[in-house]
Amino acid sequence: MTPPDLNLPNDVETLRAMVLALAERAARADALESEVADLRVRNADAE
């Protein structure tokens, strides 16, 4: 079920770099979600 407009690289090194970049992006998103949850708890405690 790959969209027809998805352009994947043909070489392994470029694909590897793409996967690593996506993993880093996901890790940053997880960290931000955790920070938001912590801030919500602090905000609720301050009220």
MMTF fields as JSON, N, C-alpha, C and O atoms, coordinates in Angstrom:
{
  "mmtfVersion": "1.0.0",
  "mmtfProducer": "UNKNOWN",
  "numBonds": 187,
  "numAtoms": 188,
  "numGroups": 47,
  "numChains": 1,
  "numModels": 1,
  "chainsPerModel": [1],
  "groupsPerChain": [47],
  "chainIdList": ["A"],
  "bondAtomList": [4, 2, 8, 6, 12, 10, 16, 14, 20, 18, 24, 22, 28, 26, 32, 30, 36, 34, 40, 38, 44, 42, 48, 46, 52, 50, 56, 54, 60, 58, 64, 62, 68, 66, 72, 70, 76, 74, 80, 78, 84, 82, 88, 86, 92, 90, 96, 94, 100, 98, 104, 102, 108, 106, 112, 110, 116, 114, 120, 118, 124, 122, 128, 126, 132, 130, 136, 134, 140, 138, 144, 142, 148, 146, 152, 150, 156, 154, 160, 158, 164, 162, 168, 166, 172, 170, 176, 174, 180, 178, 184, 182],
  "bondOrderList": [1, 1, 1, 1, 1, 1, 1, 1, 1, 1, 1, 1, 1, 1, 1, 1, 1, 1, 1, 1, 1, 1, 1, 1, 1, 1, 1, 1, 1, 1, 1, 1, 1, 1, 1, 1, 1, 1, 1, 1, 1, 1, 1, 1, 1, 1],
  "groupList": [{"groupName": "MET", "atomNameList": ["N", "CA", "C", "O"], "elementList": ["N", "C", "C", "O"], "formalChargeList": [0, 0, 0, 0], "bondAtomList": [1, 0, 2, 1, 3, 2], "bondOrderList": [1, 1, 2], "singleLetterCode": "M", "chemCompType": "L-PEPTIDE LINKING"}, {"groupName": "THR", "atomNameList": ["N", "CA", "C", "O"], "elementList": ["N", "C", "C", "O"], "formalChargeList": [0, 0, 0, 0], "bondAtomList": [1, 0, 2, 1, 3, 2], "bondOrderList": [1, 1, 2], "singleLetterCode": "T", "chemCompType": "L-PEPTIDE LINKING"}, {"groupName": "PRO", "atomNameList": ["N", "CA", "C", "O"], "elementList": ["N", "C", "C", "O"], "formalChargeList": [0, 0, 0, 0], "bondAtomList": [1, 0, 2, 1, 3, 2], "bondOrderList": [1, 1, 2], "singleLetterCode": "P", "chemCompType": "L-PEPTIDE LINKING"}, {"groupName": "ASP", "atomNameList": ["N", "CA", "C", "O"], "elementList": ["N", "C", "C", "O"], "formalChargeList": [0, 0, 0, 0], "bondAtomList": [1, 0, 2, 1, 3, 2], "bondOrderList": [1, 1, 2], "singleLetterCode": "D", "chemCompType": "L-PEPTIDE LINKING"}, {"groupName": "LEU", "atomNameList": ["N", "CA", "C", "O"], "elementList": ["N", "C", "C", "O"], "formalChargeList": [0, 0, 0, 0], "bondAtomList": [1, 0, 2, 1, 3, 2], "bondOrderList": [1, 1, 2], "singleLetterCode": "L", "chemCompType": "L-PEPTIDE LINKING"}, {"groupName": "ASN", "atomNameList": ["N", "CA", "C", "O"], "elementList": ["N", "C", "C", "O"], "formalChargeList": [0, 0, 0, 0], "bondAtomList": [1, 0, 2, 1, 3, 2], "bondOrderList": [1, 1, 2], "singleLetterCode": "N", "chemCompType": "L-PEPTIDE LINKING"}, {"groupName": "VAL", "atomNameList": ["N", "CA", "C", "O"], "elementList": ["N", "C", "C", "O"], "formalChargeList": [0, 0, 0, 0], "bondAtomList": [1, 0, 2, 1, 3, 2], "bondOrderList": [1, 1, 2], "singleLetterCode": "V", "chemCompType": "L-PEPTIDE LINKING"}, {"groupName": "GLU", "atomNameList": ["N", "CA", "C", "O"], "elementList": ["N", "C", "C", "O"], "formalChargeList": [0, 0, 0, 0], "bondAtomList": [1, 0, 2, 1, 3, 2], "bondOrderList": [1, 1, 2], "singleLetterCode": "E", "chemCompType": "L-PEPTIDE LINKING"}, {"groupName": "ARG", "atomNameList": ["N", "CA", "C", "O"], "elementList": ["N", "C", "C", "O"], "formalChargeList": [0, 0, 0, 0], "bondAtomList": [1, 0, 2, 1, 3, 2], "bondOrderList": [1, 1, 2], "singleLetterCode": "R", "chemCompType": "L-PEPTIDE LINKING"}, {"groupName": "ALA", "atomNameList": ["N", "CA", "C", "O"], "elementList": ["N", "C", "C", "O"], "formalChargeList": [0, 0, 0, 0], "bondAtomList": [1, 0, 2, 1, 3, 2], "bondOrderList": [1, 1, 2], "singleLetterCode": "A", "chemCompType": "L-PEPTIDE LINKING"}, {"groupName": "SER", "atomNameList": ["N", "CA", "C", "O"], "elementList": ["N", "C", "C", "O"], "formalChargeList": [0, 0, 0, 0], "bondAtomList": [1, 0, 2, 1, 3, 2], "bondOrderList": [1, 1, 2], "singleLetterCode": "S", "chemCompType": "L-PEPTIDE LINKING"}],
  "groupTypeList": [0, 1, 2, 2, 3, 4, 5, 4, 2, 5, 3, 6, 7, 1, 4, 8, 9, 0, 6, 4, 9, 4, 9, 7, 8, 9, 9, 8, 9, 3, 9, 4, 7, 10, 7, 6, 9, 3, 4, 8, 6, 8, 5, 9, 3, 9, 7],
  "groupIdList": [1, 2, 3, 4, 5, 6, 7, 8, 9, 10, 11, 12, 13, 14, 15, 16, 17, 18, 19, 20, 21, 22, 23, 24, 25, 26, 27, 28, 29, 30, 31, 32, 33, 34, 35, 36, 37, 38, 39, 40, 41, 42, 43, 44, 45, 46, 47],
  "secStructList": [7, 7, 7, 6, 6, 7, 7, 7, 7, 1, 1, 2, 2, 2, 2, 2, 2, 2, 2, 2, 2, 2, 2, 2, 2, 2, 2, 2, 2, 2, 2, 2, 2, 2, 2, 2, 2, 2, 2, 2, 2, 2, 2, 2, 2, 2, 7],
  "xCoordList": [0.833, 0.0, 0.878, 0.722, 1.778, 2.643, 1.988, 1.536, 1.936, 1.358, 2.176, 3.398, 1.544, 2.274, 3.269, 4.206, 3.096, 4.0, 5.161, 5.896, 5.342, 6.425, 7.721, 7.838, 8.694, 9.98, 11.016, 11.477, 11.377, 12.402, 13.728, 13.753, 14.835, 16.145, 16.465, 15.961, 17.304, 17.688, 18.909, 19.162, 19.674, 20.874, 20.657, 19.9, 21.33, 21.136, 21.59, 20.92, 22.69, 23.204, 22.242, 22.039, 21.666, 20.702, 19.445, 18.899, 18.991, 17.822, 18.106, 17.253, 19.306, 19.707, 19.692, 19.187, 20.239, 20.257, 18.837, 18.549, 17.956, 16.564, 15.898, 15.184, 16.131, 15.538, 16.075, 15.311, 17.38, 17.961, 17.4, 17.132, 17.223, 16.654, 15.222, 14.82, 14.458, 13.082, 13.054, 12.183, 13.997, 14.063, 14.404, 13.837, 15.326, 15.671, 14.469, 14.21, 13.755, 12.561, 11.509, 10.872, 11.328, 10.363, 10.798, 9.962, 12.099, 12.602, 12.367, 11.993, 12.585, 12.324, 10.844, 10.482, 9.996, 8.549, 8.154, 7.341, 8.726, 8.439, 8.893, 8.187, 10.077, 10.591, 9.69, 9.425, 9.223, 8.331, 6.994, 6.445, 6.471, 5.215, 5.383, 4.487, 6.516, 6.788, 6.901, 6.389, 7.573, 7.713, 6.353, 6.084, 5.509, 4.166, 3.377, 2.69, 3.471, 2.759, 3.251, 2.448, 4.568, 5.121, 4.63, 4.271, 4.616, 4.16, 2.68, 2.264, 1.895, 0.474, 0.286, -0.575, 1.078, 0.996, 1.392, 0.717, 2.489, 2.931, 1.881, 1.618, 1.292, 0.27, -0.951, -1.518, -1.352, -2.499, -2.19, -3.062, -0.952, -0.557, -0.524, -0.781, -0.211, -0.104, -1.473, -1.586, -2.491, -3.825, -4.521, -5.648],
  "yCoordList": [-1.187, 0.0, 1.251, 2.113, 1.357, 2.508, 3.53, 3.181, 4.782, 5.8, 5.904, 5.758, 6.15, 6.188, 7.336, 7.249, 8.404, 9.554, 9.487, 10.464, 8.368, 8.22, 7.909, 6.87, 8.809, 8.621, 8.169, 8.961, 6.909, 6.372, 6.312, 6.082, 6.517, 6.454, 5.024, 4.051, 4.932, 3.628, 3.032, 1.834, 3.843, 3.301, 3.145, 3.892, 2.173, 1.802, 2.909, 3.162, 3.564, 4.6, 5.782, 6.315, 6.184, 7.284, 6.865, 7.636, 5.655, 5.144, 5.043, 5.375, 4.582, 4.483, 5.867, 6.024, 6.859, 8.219, 8.741, 9.427, 8.413, 8.841, 8.206, 8.878, 6.921, 6.212, 6.77, 6.969, 7.023, 7.586, 8.977, 9.306, 9.781, 11.116, 11.022, 11.791, 10.087, 9.912, 9.413, 9.807, 8.55, 8.058, 9.196, 9.28, 10.071, 11.227, 12.157, 12.682, 12.348, 13.201, 12.614, 13.346, 11.311, 10.649, 10.774, 10.973, 10.659, 10.788, 12.205, 12.386, 13.201, 14.589, 14.799, 15.488, 14.217, 14.343, 13.696, 14.246, 12.529, 11.865, 12.727, 12.846, 13.33, 14.182, 15.397, 15.792, 15.984, 17.138, 16.754, 17.509, 15.6, 15.141, 14.937, 15.262, 14.405, 14.203, 15.543, 15.705, 16.497, 17.819, 18.498, 19.127, 18.38, 18.965, 18.336, 19.038, 17.021, 16.342, 16.847, 17.093, 17.003, 17.522, 18.942, 19.272, 19.774, 21.15, 21.212, 22.07, 20.312, 20.282, 19.908, 20.467, 18.973, 18.579, 19.749, 20.037, 20.427, 21.579, 22.684, 23.315, 22.905, 23.94, 23.588, 24.459, 22.337, 21.907, 22.046, 22.419, 21.748, 21.876, 23.338, 23.639, 24.243, 25.661, 26.321, 27.384, 25.713, 26.33, 26.074, 26.528],
  "zCoordList": [0.0, 0.0, 0.0, 0.865, -0.941, -1.072, -1.999, -3.089, -1.571, -2.451, -3.743, -3.7, -4.869, -6.138, -6.25, -7.043, -5.487, -5.574, -4.585, -4.442, -3.906, -2.939, -3.675, -4.325, -3.573, -4.241, -3.226, -2.404, -3.285, -2.401, -3.146, -4.356, -2.428, -3.091, -3.535, -2.974, -4.543, -5.08, -4.395, -4.527, -3.662, -3.023, -1.513, -0.893, -0.959, 0.442, 1.389, 2.391, 1.107, 2.014, 2.125, 3.217, 1.032, 1.071, 1.816, 2.605, 1.57, 2.281, 3.778, 4.601, 4.126, 5.537, 6.191, 7.303, 5.507, 6.045, 6.24, 7.221, 5.304, 5.412, 6.628, 7.372, 6.826, 7.963, 9.276, 10.221, 9.345, 10.566, 10.861, 12.016, 9.835, 10.031, 10.544, 11.418, 10.006, 10.48, 11.919, 12.695, 12.281, 13.658, 14.616, 15.705, 14.219, 15.052, 15.206, 16.288, 14.126, 14.17, 15.107, 15.865, 15.056, 15.939, 17.394, 18.276, 17.65, 19.02, 19.544, 20.703, 18.697, 19.116, 19.393, 20.347, 18.577, 18.794, 20.114, 20.857, 20.411, 21.689, 22.86, 23.861, 22.733, 23.802, 24.003, 25.138, 22.918, 23.033, 23.652, 24.454, 23.292, 23.896, 25.394, 26.173, 25.793, 27.212, 27.933, 29.041, 27.299, 27.905, 28.051, 29.074, 27.055, 27.119, 28.26, 29.002, 28.403, 29.491, 30.844, 31.744, 30.99, 32.245, 32.518, 33.648, 31.488, 31.667, 32.03, 32.808, 31.47, 31.821, 33.286, 33.964, 33.771, 35.178, 36.065, 37.053, 35.717, 36.512, 36.503, 37.526, 35.347, 35.229, 36.076, 36.736, 36.062, 36.867, 38.351, 39.136, 38.74, 40.146, 40.587, 41.753, 39.666, 40.001, 40.148, 40.76, 39.602, 39.66, 40.961, 41.157]
}
